[in-house]
Amino acid sequence: MTQITPFTSDPEQMIQVSMTQEEFLDFRFRMNEKKKPRTLKGLQGIMDLFQCSKAQAFKIAHEPWFAAARVQFGRHIVFDADKAWELAQANSYTTEATEKKPAGRRA
């Protein structure tokens, strides 16, 4: 099967593709297949995604900005990994608690 370029109206960039019926059906199926969201389960999933400790994962999981990626069913918590990563990049962890405080005077 030949590599397919994006569809374009420019005739110089168009290519002709020859494929069998099975290849065409496989290609059509892959193009119509929707991307399933990656899910994380519990604090361990957050620890794996952000490479952090359990305490930090607990803090991240309970942040208000992180609520859009969290779904809870009873005691089971599931996170959308892609959404969680987008939210973390948007928030960038800059809060008053993490900012550098000026050094105090010593007696």
C-alpha positions as CSV (number, residue, x, y, z in Angstrom):
1,M,0.0,0.0,0.0
2,T,1.3,3.4,-0.9
3,Q,1.5,6.2,1.6
4,I,-1.4,8.6,1.4
5,T,-1.0,12.3,1.6
6,P,-3.7,14.6,2.9
7,F,-6.4,15.5,0.4
8,T,-5.7,18.7,-1.5
9,S,-7.2,20.5,-4.5
10,D,-3.7,21.1,-5.9
11,P,-3.2,18.6,-8.8
12,E,0.6,18.6,-8.4
13,Q,0.4,17.3,-4.8
14,M,-2.2,14.6,-5.6
15,I,-1.1,11.0,-5.8
16,Q,-2.8,8.0,-7.2
17,V,-3.1,5.1,-4.8
18,S,-3.7,1.5,-5.7
19,M,-4.9,-1.0,-3.1
20,T,-6.8,-4.1,-2.8
21,Q,-10.4,-4.3,-1.5
22,E,-9.2,-5.6,1.9
23,E,-6.7,-2.8,2.2
24,F,-9.3,-0.2,1.3
25,L,-11.8,-1.6,3.9
26,D,-9.1,-1.7,6.5
27,F,-8.1,1.9,5.7
28,R,-11.7,3.0,5.8
29,F,-12.3,1.3,9.1
30,R,-9.2,3.0,10.7
31,M,-10.3,6.4,9.4
32,N,-13.8,6.0,10.9
33,E,-12.5,4.6,14.2
34,K,-12.9,7.1,17.0
35,K,-10.0,7.6,19.4
36,K,-11.0,6.2,22.8
37,P,-9.8,8.3,25.8
38,R,-7.0,6.9,27.9
39,T,-8.2,6.4,31.4
40,L,-6.3,6.4,34.7
41,K,-7.5,4.5,37.8
42,G,-7.1,6.0,41.2
43,L,-4.1,7.7,42.7
44,Q,-1.7,5.2,41.1
45,G,-2.8,6.4,37.6
46,I,-2.0,10.0,38.6
47,M,1.3,8.9,40.1
48,D,2.2,7.2,36.8
49,L,1.1,10.1,34.6
50,F,2.8,12.9,36.5
51,Q,5.7,10.8,38.0
52,C,5.0,12.1,41.5
53,S,4.6,10.8,45.0
54,K,1.3,9.5,46.5
55,A,0.9,12.6,48.6
56,Q,1.3,14.9,45.6
57,A,-1.1,12.7,43.5
58,F,-3.7,13.1,46.3
59,K,-3.2,16.9,46.2
60,I,-3.6,17.0,42.4
61,A,-6.6,14.7,42.5
62,H,-8.5,17.1,44.8
63,E,-7.6,20.4,43.2
64,P,-10.6,22.3,41.9
65,W,-9.0,22.8,38.5
66,F,-8.6,19.1,38.1
67,A,-12.3,18.3,38.6
68,A,-13.1,18.3,34.9
69,A,-10.9,15.2,34.3
70,R,-12.3,13.3,37.4
71,V,-15.2,10.9,37.4
72,Q,-16.1,9.1,40.6
73,F,-18.3,6.0,40.9
74,G,-18.7,5.2,44.6
75,R,-15.2,4.6,45.9
76,H,-13.7,4.2,42.4
77,I,-12.1,7.2,40.8
78,V,-11.3,7.4,37.1
79,F,-9.4,10.1,35.3
80,D,-9.2,11.0,31.6
81,A,-5.5,11.1,31.0
82,D,-5.5,13.5,28.0
83,K,-7.8,15.9,29.7
84,A,-5.7,15.7,33.0
85,W,-2.5,16.5,31.1
86,E,-4.2,19.5,29.3
87,L,-5.5,20.8,32.6
88,A,-2.1,20.4,34.3
89,Q,-0.3,22.3,31.5
90,A,-2.9,25.1,31.7
91,N,-2.6,25.4,35.5
92,S,1.2,24.9,35.6
93,Y,1.1,24.5,39.4
94,T,1.8,28.1,40.2
95,T,0.0,28.8,43.5
96,E,0.8,30.9,46.5
97,A,2.0,27.9,48.4
98,T,4.6,27.0,45.8
99,E,5.9,30.4,45.1
100,K,9.3,31.3,46.8
101,K,8.9,33.2,50.0
102,P,11.5,35.7,51.1
103,A,13.9,34.4,53.7
104,G,13.0,35.4,57.3
105,R,15.5,37.2,59.5
106,R,17.4,35.1,61.9
107,A,18.0,36.3,65.4
